[in-house]
Amino acid sequence: MKHRQLRVNELLRRELSSIVAREITFENALVTINQVNVAADLKKAHVFVSVLKPEMGAKVIEKLEAHRAELQAAIGRDLTIKYTPQLVFHLDESIARGSRVIEIMRDIDPTSGQPE
């Protein structure tokens, strides 16, 4: 991945995190923007979102999709980039998968993960 893409990824992640925290409220759910992957042409950005309560994931993604135009407008207004990317939201399940892997490892070897 090019250095420019990496910078735009981080810039979008920070800006989206800020905008979502201040402008969108979620009932009983803590929402975090974990990662943003922008396409090489900078016209599409895949936004990976984690939710503290996994059962709320679908509702959170729905709400973000409903506010997509507002979020894109805010990004276009706040950032100086050639294109304002189209945002595509995905539920990031990497934390849940990591927890599951640790559980499996503990089942295989109960002493793994224990402090020595």
C-alpha positions, 0 to 999 in steps of 0.5 A: 500500500502506498504511503499516501493511502496509509496517511489518508486511511489514518486521517479518515479514521480520526476524522470519522471517529470524531464526527461519529462521537459528536454527531450520532448517538447510539442507544446503549452501544459503544461504537469505535472506528477501528480501521479505514481502508481507502481504495487506490483511486481514493474514491471509496473507503471501507470503514470497519466499525466495532461495537461493544455489544455484538447484538447491536452491530446490525442496528449500528451499521444501519444507522451509519448507513442512514447517516452516510451522506451527512458523514461524507459531507462533513468529511468533504467540509473538514478535510482537504483531499481531492475526492471525498470517498464514498463510505462503505461500513462493515462490522469489524468482528476481529476482536470477537474472532481473537477472543474465540481463538484464545478460548480454543487455545485455552481448551487445547492447553489450559496452561496457555495464557496463564502468567508464570 
